Amino acid sequence: MFSQKKPYSAVTVNVENLTSEGYNVDDLSGIPDLVEVIKLQASGPSEAARAIRKKLKYGNVHRQLRALVILDGLIQNAGSHFQRAFADEPLLERLRVCGTSGLSDPAVRSKCTELFREWSQYAATPGLERVARLYKELPKRKVAVTQERSKVIRETENPFGDDEEEEAAERASRPPVAGPSSRPWPSQPAPAAKTGEGSLFDRKKKKKDKDKSQGKRGHFNLEAEKDKLKSIIAESSIGSTNLKNSLQSINREHQRISDNREAVQHFEACKQLRRRILRYIHLVESEQWLGSLLHANDELVHALMSFEQLDQSIDADSDSDDELAQQAHIYRMATLRTKDDQAAHPAPSPHAPDLAGLSLEPTPKATAPPIPLAPNSLMAPARPPRPPVSQFTAAKGDEDDDDDDPFSDDNVVRTPVEREELPW
């Protein structure tokens, strides 16, 4: 599954260290070392761009600001090779999102705006043409979670959808009282209570239709509900603020937001608060209270949508380059959880081995066993030994040195230099 694993070398390690909380936001002391590490390998610019993009995507506010500062320092000091190789589309899209998204921290958006204006001067620099145009570009492929597409907003859109649940919870929270007063419909005849489930649902449906036709506005008393209005507006402001703060405190590189119990509790509380706010918006007609109610609703919507999009950032963000990145991120989070569990519950250590007979002398090399001889019946007849070359040559020379042999080398007649053409 991870055969195409992304590079993880000293470049990524340096970016990880430089974006930590141990460095101030504008500290440039580690940039020269990072530049040297990037120049040592051909994939240095692309690996640095990916590491910075991951910090912009998953890091907290401090790490995002540090990533922007490091990127600016590399653009100015890493040389022309880095300038031509680092600006890939995923990093550019992440910069567009950080600079324009309402879910980005205001400090991050402000820093992006500042850097985009400075980078506009690189319009004529090879490799930085697209970086220079960031100040006038919006995200191209961003899959934003709008109110129409948001699941949590659709769930809390109906302010009267949970009336039955609230009434059941109130009845369950009341202590049981003996006597006829504990019966909910004392005047109702006994046979009507045994009509079955179909009649019960029919009564509830008729009651809903009657409430919708009357609008429920004729039964609302603003003077009697003022204290409740003030309380719900204050609770909504506190709830949305708590949810936003919890989202910022989570390290998304190691934990998914929906796995954080505190954030989920604030999320569920904000869902209930929004239903109550919308209910009052439908009932209140005074402009004095409608403004505060609408503002409280906007804050709750922003907090709820932030939770939804940040929790599904791998699927919703546009710069997820491939499915492998998502799988690797899930695998890394699972590995970190396993390590945390092992650290919390260490396994019992095994017994120490007996080292009494341990010797520090080098082990002698084992010699190969001799090859067993084959039986005599299967052995081939031995070949006669081959005579040496010198002996063979000497013997041959002795044979050729016969004076009576007309063909020996000693009887060779030397001829004069031949002419160019043959005489015959």
C-alpha positions in Angstrom: 0.0 0.0 0.0 2.9 2.3 0.7 5.1 1.4 -2.2 5.2 5.0 -3.3 6.1 6.4 0.0 6.8 10.1 0.1 10.4 11.1 0.9 11.2 11.7 4.5 14.8 12.9 5.0 16.7 15.6 6.9 14.7 18.2 4.9 11.4 17.2 6.6 13.1 16.8 10.0 14.5 20.4 9.7 11.1 21.8 8.8 9.6 19.9 11.7 12.1 21.4 14.1 12.0 24.9 12.8 8.2 25.1 13.0 8.1 24.0 16.7 7.2 26.3 19.5 10.9 26.7 20.5 11.4 29.3 17.7 9.9 32.7 17.6 7.6 33.5 14.6 10.1 35.7 12.8 13.2 33.7 13.7 15.4 33.1 10.7 18.4 31.4 12.4 17.8 27.9 11.0 17.3 28.9 7.4 21.0 28.6 6.3 21.2 25.0 7.6 17.9 24.1 5.9 19.2 25.6 2.6 22.3 23.4 2.8 20.3 20.3 3.4 18.0 21.0 0.5 20.9 21.5 -1.9 22.3 18.1 -1.0 19.6 16.1 -2.8 17.7 16.5 -6.0 14.3 16.0 -4.3 15.1 18.7 -1.7 12.8 21.5 -3.1 9.8 19.3 -3.6 10.2 17.6 -0.1 10.5 21.0 1.5 7.4 22.3 -0.3 5.4 19.2 0.9 6.6 19.5 4.5 5.7 23.2 4.6 2.3 22.5 3.0 1.5 19.9 5.7 2.3 22.4 8.4 0.0 24.9 6.8 -2.7 22.3 6.6 -2.5 20.5 9.9 -0.4 22.7 12.2 -1.6 25.1 14.8 -1.4 28.9 14.3 2.2 29.1 15.5 3.3 26.4 13.1 1.4 27.9 10.2 3.1 31.3 10.8 6.5 29.6 11.1 5.9 27.7 7.8 5.1 31.0 6.0 8.3 32.6 7.4 10.4 29.6 6.4 9.0 29.6 2.9 9.7 33.3 2.5 13.3 32.7 3.7 13.8 29.9 1.3 12.5 31.9 -1.7 15.0 34.6 -0.9 18.1 32.4 0.0 17.8 28.9 -1.5 18.8 29.9 -5.0 17.4 29.6 -8.5 17.1 25.8 -8.4 14.8 25.9 -5.5 12.8 28.8 -7.0 12.1 26.7 -10.2 11.3 23.5 -8.5 9.3 24.1 -5.3 6.1 25.9 -6.5 3.8 23.0 -7.2 0.1 23.3 -7.5 -0.8 21.7 -4.1 1.4 24.2 -2.2 0.0 27.1 -4.2 -3.6 26.0 -3.5 -2.9 25.7 0.2 -1.5 29.2 0.2 -4.6 30.5 -1.5 -6.8 28.7 1.0 -4.8 30.1 4.0 -5.0 33.6 2.6 -8.7 33.7 1.8 -10.6 31.1 3.8 -12.8 32.3 6.7 -11.7 29.2 8.7 -8.1 30.4 8.7 -6.9 32.3 11.7 -6.8 36.1 11.3 -3.1 36.2 12.0 -2.4 33.6 9.3 -4.6 35.5 6.8 -2.8 38.7 7.6 0.6 37.1 7.2 -0.4 35.6 3.9 -1.6 39.0 2.6 1.7 40.6 3.7 3.8 37.9 1.9 1.7 37.9 -1.2 2.3 41.6 -1.7 6.0 41.1 -1.2 6.1 38.1 -3.6 4.5 40.1 -6.4 7.9 41.6 -7.2 9.1 38.2 -8.5 6.9 38.3 -11.6 9.9 38.3 -13.8 11.9 35.6 -11.9 11.9 32.2 -13.5 9.9 29.7 -11.5 8.1 32.4 -9.4 5.6 33.7 -11.9 2.7 31.8 -10.3 3.8 32.8 -6.8 3.8 36.4 -7.8 0.2 36.1 -8.9 -1.1 34.8 -5.5 -2.2 38.2 -4.3 -5.0 38.3 -6.9 -6.0 34.7 -7.0 -8.7 32.8 -5.2 -8.7 29.0 -4.5 -9.4 27.2 -7.7 -10.2 23.7 -6.6 -11.3 24.2 -3.0 -14.2 22.0 -1.9 -15.6 24.3 0.7 -18.3 23.2 3.1 -21.1 25.7 2.5 -24.3 25.9 4.6 -26.2 24.2 1.8 -23.8 21.3 1.8 -23.1 21.2 5.5 -24.6 18.1 7.3 -24.6 19.7 10.7 -26.3 22.8 9.5 -29.1 20.8 7.9 -29.5 18.8 11.1 -30.1 21.9 13.2 -32.1 23.8 10.6 -35.5 22.8 12.0 -35.9 24.6 15.3 -39.0 22.5 16.3 -37.6 19.1 15.3 -36.6 18.0 18.7 -39.6 19.1 20.7 -40.6 15.5 21.4 -37.1 14.6 22.6 -37.0 17.6 24.9 -40.5 16.9 26.3 -39.5 13.2 26.9 -36.3 14.3 28.7 -38.2 16.7 30.9 -40.7 14.0 31.8 -37.9 11.6 32.5 -36.1 14.2 34.8 -39.2 14.8 36.9 -39.5 12.7 40.0 -42.4 10.2 40.0 -45.4 11.4 42.1 -48.0 9.0 43.4 -51.6 9.8 42.9 -53.9 10.8 40.1 -52.0 14.0 39.5 -49.1 12.1 37.9 -51.3 11.0 35.0 -50.7 13.2 31.9 -54.3 13.3 30.6 -56.7 12.8 33.6 -59.8 13.8 31.7 -59.1 11.4 28.8 -61.2 8.3 28.9 -59.4 5.0 29.5 -60.2 3.3 26.2 -58.5 6.1 24.2 -55.1 5.3 25.8 -55.2 1.8 24.4 -55.8 2.7 20.8 -52.3 1.7 19.7 -49.3 3.3 18.2 -51.0 4.4 15.0 -53.4 6.7 16.9 -50.5 8.1 19.0 -48.5 9.1 15.9 -51.6 10.5 14.3 -52.2 12.8 17.3 -48.6 14.0 17.3 -48.9 14.7 13.5 -52.1 16.6 14.0 -50.6 18.6 16.8 -47.6 19.5 14.6 -49.8 20.6 11.8 -52.0 22.7 14.1 -48.8 24.4 15.6 -47.5 25.1 12.1 -50.8 26.6 11.0 -51.0 28.8 14.0 -47.3 29.6 13.7 -46.9 29.4 17.5 -46.4 33.1 17.6 -49.7 33.8 19.2 -48.6 32.0 22.3 -45.2 33.7 22.7 -44.9 36.4 25.5 -41.8 38.5 25.0 -42.0 40.1 28.4 -42.1 36.7 30.1 -39.3 35.3 28.0 -36.8 38.1 28.3 -34.7 36.4 31.0 -34.6 33.2 28.9 -33.6 35.2 25.8 -30.7 36.9 27.7 -29.6 33.5 29.0 -29.7 31.7 25.7 -27.8 34.5 23.9 -25.0 34.4 26.6 -24.8 30.6 26.5 -24.5 30.7 22.7 -21.7 33.2 22.8 -19.8 31.1 25.4 -20.5 27.8 23.6 -19.3 29.0 20.2 -16.2 30.5 21.8 -15.4 27.3 23.7 -15.8 25.2 20.5 -13.4 27.5 18.6 -10.9 27.4 21.3 -11.0 23.7 21.6 -10.5 23.4 17.8 -7.4 25.6 18.0 -5.9 23.6 20.9 -6.0 20.3 19.0 -2.8 19.1 17.2 -4.3 17.8 14.0 -1.0 16.2 13.0 -1.5 13.6 15.8 -5.2 13.6 16.6 -8.4 13.8 14.7 -10.9 16.4 15.9 -13.8 14.0 16.3 -11.6 11.9 18.6 -11.2 14.7 21.1 -13.9 14.3 23.8 -13.9 17.9 24.9 -14.4 19.2 21.3 -17.2 16.7 20.7 -19.0 17.8 23.8 -18.8 21.5 22.8 -19.9 20.5 19.3 -23.1 18.8 20.6 -23.8 21.7 23.0 -23.6 24.2 20.1 -26.0 22.1 18.1 -28.6 22.2 20.8 -28.0 26.0 21.3 -28.5 26.7 17.6 -31.9 24.9 17.7 -33.0 27.1 20.6 -31.7 30.2 18.9 -33.6 29.5 15.7 -36.7 28.8 17.7 -36.6 32.2 19.2 -35.8 33.8 15.8 -39.1 32.3 14.5 -41.0 33.6 17.5 -39.5 37.0 18.3 -40.7 40.0 16.3 -38.9 42.8 18.1 -35.9 44.2 16.3 -34.2 44.9 19.6 -33.8 41.1 20.1 -33.6 39.9 16.6 -30.1 41.4 16.0 -28.6 39.7 19.0 -30.3 36.4 18.1 -29.1 36.5 14.5 -25.5 37.3 15.6 -25.5 34.4 18.0 -26.8 32.1 15.2 -23.9 33.3 12.9 -21.3 32.6 15.6 -22.8 29.1 16.2 -22.9 28.4 12.4 -19.2 29.4 12.0 -18.1 27.2 15.0 -20.1 24.2 13.8 -18.9 24.4 10.2 -15.3 24.9 11.4 -15.6 21.6 13.4 -17.1 19.8 10.4 -14.6 21.0 7.8 -11.5 20.6 10.0 -12.6 17.2 11.0 -12.9 16.1 7.4 -10.0 18.2 6.1 -8.3 15.3 4.3 -11.4 14.7 2.2 -12.6 18.3 1.9 -9.3 20.2 1.4 -8.3 20.6 -2.2 -4.6 19.9 -1.8 -4.8 16.3 -0.9 -2.5 15.2 -3.7 -3.6 11.5 -3.7 -5.3 8.8 -1.7 -1.9 7.6 -0.5 -1.5 10.7 1.5 -4.7 10.1 3.3 -3.8 6.5 4.0 -0.4 7.5 5.3 -1.9 10.1 7.6 -4.4 7.6 9.0 -1.6 5.0 9.4 0.6 7.6 11.2 -2.2 8.6 13.6 -2.9 4.9 14.4 0.8 4.2 15.0 1.0 7.2 17.4 -2.0 5.9 19.3 -0.4 2.5 19.6 2.8 4.0 20.9 0.9 6.0 23.5 -1.0 2.9 24.6 2.2 1.0 24.9 3.8 3.8 26.9 0.8 4.0 29.2 0.7 0.2 29.7 4.2 -1.1 29.4 4.6 -4.9 28.9 6.4 -6.9 31.6 10.1 -7.3 30.9 11.2 -10.8 30.2 13.8 -12.6 32.3 17.4 -11.6 31.6 19.3 -14.3 29.7 22.1 -16.3 31.3 25.4 -14.9 30.1 27.7 -17.0 32.2 28.9 -19.1 29.2 29.3 -16.1 26.9 32.7 -15.9 25.2 34.2 -12.8 23.7 36.7 -14.6 21.5 36.1 -14.6 17.8 34.4 -17.7 16.5 36.7 -19.7 14.2 35.6 -20.0 10.7 34.1 -23.4 9.9 35.9 -25.3 7.2 34.0 -27.0 4.5 33.7 -30.8 4.8 35.7 -32.8 2.3 33.9 -34.0 -0.8 33.3 -37.8 -0.5 35.0 -40.0 -3.1 32.8 -41.8 -5.6 32.9 -45.6 -5.8 35.6 -47.1 -8.0 33.0 -48.6 -10.4 31.6 -45.1 -11.1 34.9 -43.3 -11.5 36.1 -42.4 -15.0 39.6 -43.6 -16.0 42.3 -41.1 -15.2 43.7 -39.1 -18.0 47.4 -39.2 -18.7 49.2 -36.1 -17.5 49.6 -33.4 -20.1 53.3 -32.7 -20.9 54.6 -29.2 -20.3 54.8 -26.9 -23.2 58.6 -26.5 -22.8 59.2 -30.2 -23.0 57.0 -30.6 -26.0 58.7 -27.8 -27.8 62.1 -29.1 -27.0 61.2 -32.6 -28.2 59.8 -31.2 -31.4 62.9 -29.1 -31.9 65.2 -32.1 -31.5 63.2 -33.9 -34.2 63.5 -31.1 -36.6 67.3 -30.6 -36.2 68.2 -33.6 -38.4 70.9 -32.7 -41.0 69.7 -35.3 -43.5 66.2 -34.0 -43.5 65.7 -31.7 -46.6 62.7 -30.2 -45.1 64.2 -29.2 -41.8 64.5 -25.6 -40.8 68.3 -25.7 -41.0 68.3 -26.5 -44.7 66.2 -23.4 -45.6 67.8 -21.5 -48.6 67.7 -17.8 -48.1 66.5 -16.0 -51.3 67.4 -12.5 -52.3 65.0 -9.6 -52.2 62.3 -10.3 -54.8 61.4 -7.8 -57.5 58.1 -6.2 -57.9 56.9 -8.4 -60.7 57.4 -12.1 -61.1 59.7 -13.2 -64.0 57.3 -15.8 -65.3 
